[in-house]
Amino acid sequence: GSHNIISGSITLTGSQQDYDIHTDLLNGDGDSIYSAQSAGSKTKLRIFDIYHFSAQAAYRFFDTTSAINYLNNEFSFESFTPETVFYVLPVFEDVLRQQQMDTSNRVRRSQYTY
């Protein structure tokens, strides 16, 4: 069947694990997605994808045992200092490698089946 695709987000708060998607799921303007629908179309919400991922691929690509990386994460610098030698290579190789690791993490650590 046909369906409308709506993008929304939920603001996460510490020490809270349960959220009501009918009230907490907001669109880009900060309005509740469920309340913004017309009265005749307020039915079930079907969620297709949830994007909540940390930078796991970056941790695998760079050395995670470095004390500098731990300090950067503690101070929310969100940068990585690898303990390796950099070679001048085209950027697309690094981007492809990061995407490959990211996809690998998402598929292998999810409930997807083949």
Secondary structure, DSSP 8 states (H G I E B T S, - for coil): --------B----TT-----HHHH-B-TTS-BHHHHS-GGG-------------SHHHHHHS-TT-HHHHHHHHTT------SS------HHHHHHHHHHHHHHHHHHTSS---
